[in-house]
Structure formats: structure tokens, C-alpha cells
Amino acid sequence: MEAETYENKKCQWAQKIDRWNKELIEVVDLKGKDANGSSVKVHDVSTYTSMIENAVAYKKVFLVLDDIGSLDQLDALLGSKGYEEVSKNLVKYCEGHPMSLKVLGRSLHNRDVTYWEEYVEMLKKENGHPIVNVLRMSFDSVPFKNDKELFKHIACFFVGMDRDVTETILKACL
């Protein structure tokens, strides 16, 4: 019985070591190499930052920042300046309209700086008023056709109704 417990613990420990090893390899791959060992040149700091975010997301990590010589380098690594610049562009694009900013905030939540920048560029390509463009892109990003149809029905059917009444009706349908 004791031997089985020892073997079981030994097996669990080996699995844990194997998992740690795989995760370390994934982080080491950020050193500018692809899966084949070829060098990858990254010229955009935000791209490299998002690679790091994807590799260590939802993992417990101990991060050692070596060779950081200025706050600008730290900001670039953490992405705060990138987010700040894109945020200013979004506020400017939305003309400070609170509803547009709220919808954008929900669309961009938990996304990296690169995604935010691409989103701003897509918005700028749209014709029409910024508020309408933000709402259209938000609606277009709904993944399922049935959800889009449901949204349209709710938007049309409950026009002018009290929010509490609407919520009561919708909750009763669940």
C-alpha cells in the first residue's frame, strides 16, 4: 500500500515537472526563435509584448526583467504607453461620446494593444458617423447569427418599455 502511494506521488511529480518543462519551453521560444529554431525579427514592440502575454497568460510566473535600462523600456514591455496612445485615439475618434466609449470598452476588454490599433484602423475606414460605426462593428462582432437576430428582435419589440418590465419578460423566457 505504501509502495503504491510512493509510486503515485512519484508519477504525479514527474507529470508536474513535464508540464513545467513544456511551459518553460513555450516562454523560451519568445527569445526570437520560431518552432524550427529560425530567428524571427520583431520590429514592433507591441507584437513582442502580445507574444509574451499569450505565452504566460493564466500561468503563475516568476518574471525577471534583465537589461531594463529605462522606464520607456519597462512601459513598452508592460504596454501601458501603447494602451494610453490608442486610448487617446479612440476618445478622439468617438468625439468623447460616452456610449461609444462604453461599447468600445466592452469590445476591447482583455485584448492586446495590437488588436486595439487594428480596431481603430478599421473604424477609421468606415463611412458614417463614429457612433454608428462603433455600434455597427460591435454588432458585427457578435459571433452567432441567432444572437444577432435575437438582439434585433429585442431592440425592436421592447422600444419604449420600462427596463424592469423588459428584464422580467426576458428572464421568464429562460
C-alpha positions in Angstrom: 0.0 0.0 0.0 2.8 2.4 1.0 4.7 1.5 -2.2 1.7 2.3 -4.4 1.3 5.7 -2.7 5.0 6.4 -3.2 4.8 5.4 -6.9 1.6 7.5 -7.3 3.3 10.6 -5.8 6.4 9.9 -8.0 4.2 9.8 -11.1 2.4 13.0 -10.2 5.7 14.8 -9.6 7.0 13.6 -12.9 3.9 14.9 -14.6 4.2 18.3 -12.9 7.9 18.5 -13.9 6.9 17.7 -17.5 4.2 20.4 -17.5 6.7 23.0 -16.1 9.2 22.0 -18.7 6.7 22.5 -21.6 5.7 25.9 -20.2 9.3 26.9 -19.9 10.0 25.9 -23.5 7.0 28.0 -24.5 8.4 31.0 -22.7 12.0 30.4 -24.1 10.5 30.4 -27.6 10.0 34.1 -27.1 13.7 34.7 -27.4 13.3 35.4 -31.1 13.1 31.9 -32.4 10.2 30.1 -34.1 9.3 26.4 -33.7 12.0 25.4 -36.2 14.8 27.3 -34.4 15.0 30.1 -37.1 15.4 33.6 -36.0 12.4 35.8 -36.0 12.9 39.6 -36.3 10.3 41.5 -34.4 10.4 45.3 -35.2 7.1 46.2 -33.4 7.4 46.3 -29.6 3.6 45.7 -29.2 3.8 42.5 -31.3 6.5 41.1 -29.0 4.6 42.2 -25.9 1.5 40.4 -27.1 3.6 37.3 -27.8 4.7 37.4 -24.1 1.1 38.0 -22.9 -0.1 35.0 -24.9 2.7 32.7 -23.6 2.3 33.5 -19.9 -1.4 34.3 -19.7 -3.2 32.4 -17.0 0.1 30.9 -15.7 1.9 31.5 -12.5 5.2 33.0 -13.4 8.3 34.5 -11.8 9.5 37.2 -14.1 13.0 38.5 -14.0 13.4 41.7 -16.0 17.1 41.8 -17.1 18.7 44.6 -19.1 15.9 47.2 -18.5 17.7 50.5 -18.6 14.9 53.0 -18.7 11.2 53.5 -17.8 10.4 53.6 -21.5 11.6 50.0 -21.9 9.5 48.9 -19.0 6.5 50.8 -20.3 7.0 49.1 -23.7 7.2 45.7 -22.1 4.1 46.3 -20.0 2.3 48.0 -22.7 1.0 51.0 -20.7 2.2 53.6 -23.2 0.8 51.7 -26.1 -2.6 51.5 -24.5 -2.5 55.1 -23.5 -1.8 56.3 -27.0 -4.5 54.1 -28.6 -7.0 55.1 -25.9 -6.4 58.8 -26.8 -7.0 57.9 -30.4 -10.3 56.1 -29.5 -11.6 59.0 -27.4 -10.7 61.4 -30.3 -12.4 59.1 -32.8 -15.6 58.8 -30.7 -15.6 62.6 -30.1 -15.8 61.8 -26.4 -19.2 60.3 -26.7 -19.8 58.1 -23.6 -22.0 55.5 -25.2 -19.4 54.9 -28.0 -16.6 54.7 -25.4 -18.6 52.2 -23.3 -19.3 50.0 -26.3 -15.7 50.1 -27.3 -14.5 49.4 -23.8 -16.6 46.2 -23.8 -15.3 45.2 -27.3 -11.7 45.8 -26.4 -11.6 44.5 -22.9 -8.9 41.9 -22.3 -7.4 42.5 -25.8 -3.8 43.4 -26.6 -2.6 46.7 -27.9 -2.1 45.4 -31.4 -5.8 44.4 -31.5 -6.8 47.9 -30.3 -4.7 49.5 -33.0 -6.2 47.3 -35.7 -9.7 48.1 -34.4 -9.0 51.9 -34.6 -7.8 51.5 -38.2 -11.0 49.5 -39.1 -13.1 52.2 -37.5 -11.4 54.9 -39.5 -12.1 53.1 -42.7 -15.8 53.0 -42.1 -18.0 55.7 -43.6 -20.6 57.4 -41.5 -20.8 58.9 -38.0 -18.3 57.5 -35.4 -21.1 56.4 -33.0 -22.9 54.5 -35.7 -19.6 52.9 -36.8 -18.8 51.8 -33.3 -22.2 50.3 -32.8 -22.1 48.5 -36.2 -18.7 47.0 -35.5 -19.9 45.9 -32.1 -22.9 44.2 -33.6 -20.9 42.7 -36.4 -18.5 41.1 -33.8 -21.4 39.1 -32.2 -20.3 35.6 -33.2 -23.6 33.8 -33.8 -26.3 34.7 -36.3 -29.0 33.6 -33.9 -27.7 36.0 -31.3 -27.7 38.9 -33.8 -31.3 38.0 -34.7 -32.3 37.9 -31.1 -30.7 41.3 -30.5 -32.6 42.8 -33.4 -35.9 41.4 -32.1 -35.3 42.6 -28.6 -34.3 46.1 -29.9 -37.5 46.4 -31.9 -40.0 44.7 -29.6 -39.1 46.4 -26.4 -38.8 50.0 -27.7 -40.2 52.4 -25.1 -40.8 49.8 -22.4 -39.5 50.1 -18.9 -36.2 48.3 -18.4 -37.5 46.3 -15.4 -40.5 45.0 -17.3 -38.3 44.1 -20.2 -35.9 42.2 -18.0 -38.7 40.4 -16.3 -40.1 39.2 -19.6 -36.7 38.1 -20.8 -35.9 36.3 -17.6 -39.2 34.4 -17.8 -38.1 33.1 -21.3 -35.0 31.4 -19.9 
